[in-house]
């Protein structure tokens, strides 16, 4: 019997005051404190996945795009910090991957490669786009596919449509059928859905059902910036429609955009070679900002830890707010919100 634990989180939006809080006196950045409290959980898993909803476009990138949303980039120092925290694979197909054009996209991939983080969803060449990501963990081959519903209106270069995996049903089905021949378990990470909605919409449900019919085992969702339900389908299929924001500033004055989970999926392979999804557990998290010695510090922290009675600087009103966030998380994951 082989046991594997996969950890999955949602959007990694390293922006604004999260960046300023990480800046050191010498002008460099340290993002390790941001993830210090959750790194032990992420590193304990055999495979840890998240969605990189920013770019490493560099300080010299002057590309400006007309976009349906803000343009995201963050300091290169975030990449090694994510690696040290336990991330093995980062999803790069999302609506911000082209914020700084193809040059920003390509530089992002270079920075990830330099720091030993594997990625999928965006590509540096046509040949690269045809190479599927398969992670072999304890003898189990795990295939990972990812697609995004859009790019905030930013067009791909006319001769480089292969740079980003977009949600195109025929191509997705073909990819799944191909990868199923080479993988024991198939994860599909989708960047889709309606922002700030805790309920999956009809298009999300239809797409998930389509991919299940063609052989997807685990479907992970992101983009809504808040959590959506987790649903099991037998012993070999499950979906969480949105993992929410794992790292983010507060969006639209919605506290739930800073409330998320670390989803832990236990996979078992028996002596006959059969693979099942044995268990799903989760650790509720939140983005917590405190002031220590006159300096602001942002950290992702398990809610239960920050709720401890002896946690410093946590006032009664804030404690109640965090309790409400935890209650909401539990209801959403159980599909009872």
N, C-alpha and C positions, 0 to 999 in steps of 0.2 A: 504494500500500500504506500502510495506517495502522496504527501500533503504539500500544497503550495498556497501561500497567501499573497493575494494581489491587493495593493492599496491604490485607491483612485481618488483624486480630488478634482475640483472644478477649476474656475478661472484664476490664473495668476496675473493680477493686474497691479504691477509694481509701478505706482504713479504718485505724483504730487507729494504730499507730506511724508509718504512712506520713503520716498527717495531722499527728501531733505533730512529726515530723521536718521538716515543711514550715513549721511555725509560726515566725514571726519575733518579734523582741523587742518590736515595737510592736503585737503581737496579730493582725496580718494573716498571710497565708500565701503562700508562693512554691513552686509545684509545678514550675517550669521545670527545676530540677536533677534531678527525678525522671525526666524524659524527654530530658534533654540528649544522652545517648549514642545514642539511637535516633531522635531527631528527623530527622537527615539522611536516614535510610532511609525514614521515613514521608513526608517532604516530597518525596522524589524521585518518588514514585508520582503518577500522574495522578488517582487516586481512592483515598482511604484510609478504611477503615471499621473500627469497633470496637464492642463491646457495652458500653454504660454500665450496669454492674451496681451502681449506687448512685443516689441522688437528690440534688437540690439543694433540699431541703425548707426550708432557712432555719433560723435560730436561734430564731425565734418560733413555729415549728410545734410545737404541744403534742399533736398527734394521736398516739394510741397504739393500736396494733392488736394483737389476738391473732394471732400469726403462727406458722407452723411452722418459722420460722428467725429469725435475728437481724434487726434493723432497720437499714438502711443509709442514711446521708446523709453528705455531705461539704461542705466550704466552697465557696462560689461561685467562689473563685479558681482552682479546678481546671479550670473550663470554659475560660477564656481560655488557660490553659496547654496544654490539649488542642488548642485551635485553633492556637496558635503551633507546636505540635509537628507539625502537619500533618494532623490529622483533619478530614475533609470531612463525613462522615456518621457519626452515632452511632445505634446500635440501642437502642431504649428499651423494647421488649417483653421482659420477663424476670420472674423470680419475685420480684424486689425492687422493681419499679416502683410498687407500691401500698403500700410499707412505711409511708408517712406519709399514707395516704389519698389521695383525689382532689385535695385541696389541695396535697399534696406533689408529686403527679404533674404538676399544672398548672404549679406554680412551676418545676419542672425544665424543662419545655418553654419557659417564658419565659426562663430563664437561657440555655438553648442558643440560642434565637433572638437574644437580645441580643448573643451572642458569635459570631454568624454560622456556627453549626454546624447543618447540616440533620439531621433525625431522622425516623424512622418507627417505627411499632409501637404508639405511644400517641398520643392525640389530645385536643385541647381542645374539640372540638365534633363533632356528628354529620356536618356538612358536611366538616370536616377529615378525618374518617375515611374519606371516600369519595374523597379526593384522593390519587392514587398518586404516589410519589416516582420521578421519572425524572431522571437526571443525564445531560446531553449532554456527552460528552468527545470532543474532536476529531471531531465529527460523528457519533459513535456514541451512540445512545440506550440508556442502561443503566437498566433498571427494578429497583427494590429493594423487596422484600417481607420482612416479618419477623413471627414468631409465637412465642408462648411456651406451654409445656405447662401452666403453672400459675402461681399467685400466692401460694404458701405458705399457702393456705387463707384468704387475705383476700378477701372478696367485693367484687365491683364494685357500685356503686350500682345498684339494681334498674332504674332508668330510664336508665342510662348504660352499657349493656353494650358500646357502641361505643368506650369509652375505651381498651381494650387489645385488641390482636389475639391471640386465643387459638387454639391449634391445633384447628381444626375443619375436617375434610377437605373437605367440600362447599364451604365458603366459600373455602378456599385454592385449590381447583381453579378456582372461578369467578373469583377474583382473577387467577390466572395466565393464564387464557384471555383476560380483559379486557386485562391489561397487555401480553400478547404482540402485541396489535394495534397497540400504540403504542411498543414498545421493540424494539431489535435484539438485546439481550442481557438475560437475566433472572437476577438474583441473589436467592436466598431464604435468609435468615439465620434459623435455627431455634434456639430455646432449649429443649433437650430432652435426654433420656438419663439415665443413672444416674450420680450423683455418684461421683467417685474411681475410675471404671472406665475402663481404657484400651481397652476393646473396645465397639463399638456393640452395643446389644441388638437384639432382633428387631423391636421397635416402631420403632426408629430406621431400621433397614434397610428395613422395609416402607414407611414414610412417604417416605423418600428415593426409592425406586423408583417410588412413586405420583406424586410430583412430577416426576420425570424423564419419566415417560410422558406427562404433560400439558404438558411444555414448559419446565421449569426448566433453566437451563444450569449455574449455579454454586450449590451449596448449601454454606453455611457453618454450622457447629454450635458451640454453646457450652452451658454449664451443668455438665458433669461436673467442671470445675475442673482437669482434666488433659487431655493430648493424646490424641486418637484418630486412626486412620489417614486418609490421603488416598488417594482412589481416582479414577482417570481412567476415563471411559467414552467412548471415541471422541474426536473432535476438538471436540465441542461441549458436553460435559457432564463435570463433576467434582464431587466432594464431599469435604470434610474434616469428619468427624463431630463433632470437637471441637477447637477451637483452644486450649483450656486457658485458664489465667489469664495475662493479659499484665501486669496490675498486681494484686498481692495480698500480704497477709501469708501466712505459712505456715498451712495449714489441716489439722487432724487430724494434726499432726506428720508430714505427708507432704511431702517436699522437692519432689516433682514438681508440687505446686500453685503453685510459684514458677518453674516451667520452662515455656517456651512458644516460640512462633515468630512472626516476621513473615512471613506467606505472601504471596509475590509472584506474581501471575498475569498472564502476558503475553497480551494479546488482539490478534489481527491481523484487519484488514478488507482484503480484496483488491480489485482493480479492478472485480470483478463485484459487489461489495457483500456477499460471503460473509464471515461472521465465524467464526473458530475460536479455540479456546484453544490457543495455540501452545506455551507453556511454563509450568511451575510450578516456582518456586524458593522457598527459605525461608532466613531467618536465625534460627538458634536464639538464644533470649534467656533471661535469668533476672532475678529481682528480687534485687539485691545490696545488702546493708547494710554500711556501713563507718563508722568513727569518724574524723573529721578535726578536729584542733584541739579535742578534747574534746567534739565535737558529733556526734550520729548523723546519718547521711545515707543515704537510701534511693534507689536508682536502678535503672531498667531498663536492662540492658546486654547487648550481644551476647556470648554465652558465649565466643566465640573471643577477644574483646578482654580479658575478665577472666582468661582462661587464659594470657595472655602471661607469659612468665617474669619480666619486670620489673614486673609489676603489684604495687603496694604492698599490704601488709597481707594477702596471700593465703598462708596457711600450707599446708604439704604436705597435711594431712588435708582441708582445704577444697578444695584444687586437685583432689584425687582425687574428692571428692564431686561437684564440678562436671563432671569428666570422665565420671563415671557418669551424670549427668543428660544430658549431651550424647549419650552412647552410646544411652541410652534413647530420647531424642527421635528419633534417626536410625532406630532399629528400628521405632518406632511409626508414623512417617510412611510408611515403606516397607511397613507392614502385616506386619512380621516379628516383632513383640514377642510 
